[in-house]
Amino acid sequence: MNEGELLRDHISQFIILLSDLKNVEVHIDDEDQAMLL
């Protein structure tokens, strides 16, 4: 797996995590999302 694929996988998992949190109505500010990324 090259670096590009690894980064893409991490970003994909991050987006899934944010989506899951949104579904359980956890509010994360944009600033906090940026810090997590």
PAKOLSE-668550 format. One line per field, with one value per residue (C-alpha): x, y, z; residue in three letters. Coordinates in steps of 0.1 Angstrom, whole numbers, padded with zeros to 4 digits, always signed. Example, Ala and Ser with C-alpha at 12.3 -4.5 7.8 and 13.67 -1.06 7.14 Angstrom:
<sites>
east = [+0123/+0137] $
north = [-0045/-0011] $
up = [+0078/+0071] $
r = [Ala/Ser] $
</sites>
This chain:
<sites>
east = [+0000/+0015/+0013/-0016/-0037/-0029/-0039/-0071/-0080/-0074/-0095/-0123/-0123/-0124/-0154/-0172/-0165/-0179/-0210/-0215/-0212/-0237/-0262/-0261/-0265/-0231/-0223/-0187/-0178/-0160/-0129/-0128/-0133/-0103/-0082/-0091/-0081] $
north = [+0000/+0033/+0066/+0080/+0049/+0050/+0086/+0080/+0052/+0073/+0102/+0077/+0063/+0098/+0107/+0075/+0083/+0119/+0104/+0079/+0107/+0128/+0099/+0097/+0135/+0143/+0179/+0186/+0222/+0228/+0240/+0208/+0187/+0205/+0198/+0161/+0159] $
up = [+0000/-0009/+0010/-0011/-0005/+0032/+0035/+0015/+0039/+0070/+0056/+0046/+0081/+0096/+0074/+0085/+0122/+0118/+0100/+0128/+0154/+0135/+0134/+0172/+0173/+0187/+0177/+0167/+0158/+0125/+0144/+0164/+0132/+0117/+0148/+0146/+0110] $
r = [Met/Asn/Glu/Gly/Glu/Leu/Leu/Arg/Asp/His/Ile/Ser/Gln/Phe/Ile/Ile/Leu/Leu/Ser/Asp/Leu/Lys/Asn/Val/Glu/Val/His/Ile/Asp/Asp/Glu/Asp/Gln/Ala/Met/Leu/Leu] $
</sites>
